[in-house]
């Protein structure tokens, strides 16, 4: 499994990045008030199926928590990750939980 410590927040590009085997998986975001809105997550095809997306999103959500912010999972992958990992549900505003089925 890929080390979540390798995930960095590229503030200039507004994305969390995880370099693996010379390629970069990323989760794009926008800051919205006291929240981070995740808009798109991408894992290069050659890296799929290795848990890289999950490692990336877990580290990003841990960073959101450390900042004391909320998460807005507009990206389907991030929303699915939160549905499957209930320890992150508290990061999502209660109204959005219902809308996203979380």
SULNOR-V222429 format. One record per run of one state. SS is the DSSP state (h for helix, s for strand, l for the rest). FROM is the first residue (numbers start at 1). LEN is the number of residues. If there is no record, write none. Layout:
ss:from:len
SS:FROM:LEN
SS:FROM:LEN
This chain:
ss:from:len
l:1:3
h:4:3
s:7:4
l:11:4
s:15:6
l:21:2
s:23:10
l:33:2
s:35:8
l:43:2
h:45:3
l:48:4
h:52:15
l:67:3
s:70:4
l:74:2
h:76:9
l:85:1
h:86:6
l:92:2
h:94:7
l:101:2
